[in-house]
Amino acid sequence: MTENRFWRLDRHPEGDDFAAALSLQSETLPPIGEGQIRLKNEYLSMDAGTRMWMGEREDGYQPPLPLGSPMSGQSIGRVVESRDDRFAVGSLVRVFGQWAEYSTVVPDEAWAVTLDDDVPDIRQHFGVLGLNGWTALYGVRDIIGLVEGDVLVVSAAAGATGSLACQIGRNLGAKVIGIAGGPEKCAILTDRFGVDMAIDYKNEDVAERIVAFGEAPTAYFENVGGAILDAVMPNMALKGRIGVCGLIAGYDRDEPMPGPKHFDQVLMKRLRIEGIFLPDVPEKGPELYERLLGWLREDKIDLPFDITEGIENTLVAYGRMMTGKNVGKTLLKL
Ligand SMILES: NC(=O)c1ccc[n+]([C@@H]2O[C@H](COP(=O)([O-])OP(=O)(O)OC[C@H]3O[C@@H](n4cnc5c(N)ncnc54)[C@H](OP(=O)(O)O)[C@@H]3O)[C@@H](O)[C@H]2O)c1
């Protein structure tokens, strides 16, 4: 008999009070059913977007998680039991499953993928080679349509998705302006991720710094919304393109985020705005993966990890990411 600890969503969180909303539960796992596989998880991915389905809003890109459900999220683990011939016992697999020690899933319902063990760091299957990397490359290259010579602004630029968007922008020949909270993160943006200018939105006037760069941004990879969007939008170049990847400043709201203050600039500057959502284009996965793996092997892309250990500390890891204590990809190691 295998004991499994998992996190359950008991109530909708208020702000960042995740401890009052989720509880660690224990269960004895039944044998797996026909068509299922079971993973012993090694890492849980902390993803900011999951905050949306902890809440009650029905108009997100994913329906709210019913209260009383195991908290859902991505994990990587080894298959320990399999009733699906495509997934051999012992293989490394990524699933969209639960925040749990073991994930029991039907592979096709959980987007299960067998992973290559022979990569520089298997944790990159969440980062450069996973959802964050794929979203950043698809967003920067295909949605924004970045070309050499563009000036790209990236918000939440020291986080997982943002730091990859910065480096992809640089690799594609753009000048990059990264926006992040605090001088330490800004130093990492310039020293490690190679941005041309870093803006500390907690201590600097974002609009003034963008103007001071001397070239108006032609492209914007948006992860935050709110005050940062309001500072960047009126300073975009004519015909600028904005890819909206995330709006983390509003994820703890129960009502829609107020519209951008300078929406009129869409007309005045003939801006184009489009959302970025990777599940729209599953067929692009293999090509995105190969491109990113090539950059990883050539040391042209890099993603540090912010690791917390132990299932009982999952909310510590999650809180670090949601309150900006992380640099790069936040993971829970089991
Ligand atoms: N569309 C998609 O399919 C997709 C896929 C992956 C990620 N995303 C989006 O990408 C964004 C980043 O997600 P991630 O999982 O990679 O997390 P992350 O960037 O590693 O961590 C979140 C970061 O957001 C910043 N932040 C938090 N609250 C903020 C606020 N109120 N104002 C400004 N910045 C704030 C913090 O950095 P600072 O210290 O700099 O504030 C924090 O480090 C999210 O908006 C997420 O929804 C979208």
PDBQT file of the ligand as one rigid body, heavy atoms in Angstrom, charges set to zero:
ROOT
HETATM    1  N1  LIG A 401      -0.084  32.529 -21.319  1.00  0.00    +0.000 N 
HETATM    2  C1  LIG A 401       0.510  31.424 -20.924  1.00  0.00    +0.000 C 
HETATM    3  O1  LIG A 401       0.270  30.347 -21.458  1.00  0.00    +0.000 OA
HETATM    4  C2  LIG A 401       1.527  31.512 -19.824  1.00  0.00    +0.000 A 
HETATM    5  C3  LIG A 401       2.418  30.459 -19.560  1.00  0.00    +0.000 A 
HETATM    6  C4  LIG A 401       3.382  30.626 -18.557  1.00  0.00    +0.000 A 
HETATM    7  C5  LIG A 401       3.406  31.813 -17.820  1.00  0.00    +0.000 A 
HETATM    8  N2  LIG A 401       2.497  32.785 -18.096  1.00  0.00    +0.000 N 
HETATM    9  C6  LIG A 401       2.504  34.054 -17.361  1.00  0.00    +0.000 C 
HETATM   10  O2  LIG A 401       3.824  34.525 -17.198  1.00  0.00    +0.000 OA
HETATM   11  C7  LIG A 401       3.884  35.319 -16.022  1.00  0.00    +0.000 C 
HETATM   12  C8  LIG A 401       5.053  34.831 -15.178  1.00  0.00    +0.000 C 
HETATM   13  O3  LIG A 401       4.725  33.527 -14.707  1.00  0.00    +0.000 OA
HETATM   14  P1  LIG A 401       5.844  32.513 -14.186  1.00  0.00    +0.000 P 
HETATM   15  O4  LIG A 401       5.100  31.269 -13.836  1.00  0.00    +0.000 OA
HETATM   16  O5  LIG A 401       6.971  32.493 -15.144  1.00  0.00    +0.000 OA
HETATM   17  O6  LIG A 401       6.288  33.183 -12.799  1.00  0.00    +0.000 OA
HETATM   18  P2  LIG A 401       7.619  34.014 -12.476  1.00  0.00    +0.000 P 
HETATM   19  O7  LIG A 401       7.764  35.112 -13.464  1.00  0.00    +0.000 OA
HETATM   20  O8  LIG A 401       8.756  33.099 -12.262  1.00  0.00    +0.000 OA
HETATM   21  O9  LIG A 401       7.221  34.596 -11.058  1.00  0.00    +0.000 OA
HETATM   22  C9  LIG A 401       6.279  35.616 -10.958  1.00  0.00    +0.000 C 
HETATM   23  C10 LIG A 401       6.967  37.004 -10.945  1.00  0.00    +0.000 C 
HETATM   24  O10 LIG A 401       5.976  37.982 -11.133  1.00  0.00    +0.000 OA
HETATM   25  C11 LIG A 401       6.379  39.183 -10.501  1.00  0.00    +0.000 C 
HETATM   26  N3  LIG A 401       5.198  39.783  -9.835  1.00  0.00    +0.000 N 
HETATM   27  C12 LIG A 401       4.395  39.215  -8.941  1.00  0.00    +0.000 A 
HETATM   28  N4  LIG A 401       3.402  40.051  -8.587  1.00  0.00    +0.000 NA
HETATM   29  C13 LIG A 401       3.630  41.195  -9.263  1.00  0.00    +0.000 A 
HETATM   30  C14 LIG A 401       2.964  42.445  -9.333  1.00  0.00    +0.000 A 
HETATM   31  N5  LIG A 401       1.841  42.685  -8.627  1.00  0.00    +0.000 N 
HETATM   32  N6  LIG A 401       3.465  43.395 -10.148  1.00  0.00    +0.000 NA
HETATM   33  C15 LIG A 401       4.587  43.162 -10.862  1.00  0.00    +0.000 A 
HETATM   34  N7  LIG A 401       5.254  41.972 -10.858  1.00  0.00    +0.000 NA
HETATM   35  C16 LIG A 401       4.773  41.016 -10.057  1.00  0.00    +0.000 A 
HETATM   36  C17 LIG A 401       7.469  38.835  -9.490  1.00  0.00    +0.000 C 
HETATM   37  O11 LIG A 401       8.676  39.435  -9.917  1.00  0.00    +0.000 OA
HETATM   38  P3  LIG A 401       9.131  40.921  -9.400  1.00  0.00    +0.000 P 
HETATM   39  O12 LIG A 401       9.957  40.714  -8.170  1.00  0.00    +0.000 OA
HETATM   40  O13 LIG A 401       9.897  41.433 -10.548  1.00  0.00    +0.000 OA
HETATM   41  O14 LIG A 401       7.890  41.687  -9.086  1.00  0.00    +0.000 OA
HETATM   42  C18 LIG A 401       7.591  37.333  -9.593  1.00  0.00    +0.000 C 
HETATM   43  O15 LIG A 401       8.923  36.882  -9.547  1.00  0.00    +0.000 OA
HETATM   44  C19 LIG A 401       2.533  35.200 -15.322  1.00  0.00    +0.000 C 
HETATM   45  O16 LIG A 401       1.766  36.325 -15.638  1.00  0.00    +0.000 OA
HETATM   46  C20 LIG A 401       1.951  33.953 -15.943  1.00  0.00    +0.000 C 
HETATM   47  O17 LIG A 401       0.550  33.922 -15.926  1.00  0.00    +0.000 OA
HETATM   48  C21 LIG A 401       1.573  32.660 -19.066  1.00  0.00    +0.000 A 
ENDROOT
TORSDOF 0
